Amino acid sequence: ITYKCKKLTSSTMEEVLKRLFLKAGIITTKKGMHLLRHTYASLFYKKTKDVLLLKERLGHDNIRTTMRYTHLDEEK
């Protein structure tokens, strides 16, 4: 895939990620950038177990929002 002449916008990134996800067999209802944010949050939390630091990094006001990003309830 070549995007030499395209301006790098969020919609361009979404399209690139969508194609990469399809190629990798990743099917999701989340848009590309949002999926990456959730993936980052889940992996960060699994490694550090520090939900307060993750809350800061994601810029959330409410810890409940951050907890949704960790996907802990999906593991149960």
C-alpha positions, 0 to 999 in steps of 0.5 A: 500500500502506497500513500506517498501523496496523501496528507496524513490525516486521522481519516487516512490513518483509519484507512491504513489501519483498517486495511492492516487489520483486515490483512491480519485477520483482525475483525473489530467494531472499534475504529483503528485508532480507538482499537490501538488505544484499547490495546495499549491500555490493556497491555499497559495495565497487564504489565504494570497493574497501575490503573492510576498511572494508566488513568493519567496516561489516557487523560481520563477524569473518571477511573471507571472509564479507565477500567473499561479500557483495561478489559478486566471484566472480559477476562472473568 
